[in-house]
């Protein structure tokens, strides 16, 4: 992918990262925080994928895939935990 496409995309993804951080700080309850953290994980995954394209290094993409898997498992575990009412619910 050409650099004149990737560099503005990196700029916008970085701005989205700041916006996601603000959404996390402004979240009122636990569910909104979980969604905001999931949003931040998706944005970081996009950032790593763009870095992989720009630099031509495969290990950025490997880190993005690992983060995606970890984020999915963490979101499902948190949803199950909050859905059951806690550890003893």
N, C-alpha and C positions, 0 to 999 in steps of 0.2 A: 504494500500500500504506500502511496506517495507521502512524503513528509508534510506537504502542504495541506493534507487532509488530517493527518494524525496530530499535528501540533495544535491546531485549534480545538480538536476534539479533547485533547489532554487539558487544555485551558478550561473548557466547559465542564468536563468531568470534575476538575478541581473545584470549580465554583459550586457544582452540585454537592460535592463533599462538604463544603462549608455550610450549605443550606441544610443538608442532612444532619450535621452537627447541631445546628440551631433548632431543628425539629426535635432532636433528642433532648436538648436542654429544656425546651418549652413543653415537653410532654407532661400531661397531668397525672396519668395513671400508668400502671404497669403494662397494660396492653398496648398503649401508645408508644411506650419505650421499647417494647419488643418489636413493633413494626418499624420504628425509627432505626433500631439497631440492624434489622434485616435490610432496610433500605441502605444503610451505610455499608453493609457487607456487599451488596450488589454493586454499589458505586465503586468500592475498592476493587472488586473483581473486574469491572470494566476498565479501571485505571491500570491494573496489572496486564490485562489483555492488550491495551493500547501500547503500553511500554514494551511488551513482547514484540508487537508489530514494528515499533519504531526502532528498537535496538537490535532486533533479529536474534534475541536470546530466548531459548525455549524454556528456561527455568522460570521466567516470569509467568508464562502460561501454565506451567506445572503448579506454581504457587496459587494461581487463580482457581484452578480446578480443585485443589486441596481446600482452599478457603470456601468454595461453593459447597463442597460436600460437608464440611464442618458446619457451615452456616445452616444448611438444610436440616441436619440432625439436631442442632441446637434449637432451631425454631420449632421443630416438631416436639422435641422434649419439653420445651417451655410451654407450648400450647397444651400438651397433655397434663403437665403439672398444674397449670392455671385452670384447666377445665375440670380437673378432679377436685379442686378446692384445697390443694396443698398436699404435703407428703402423706398425710394420714386420712385423706378424704375419699 
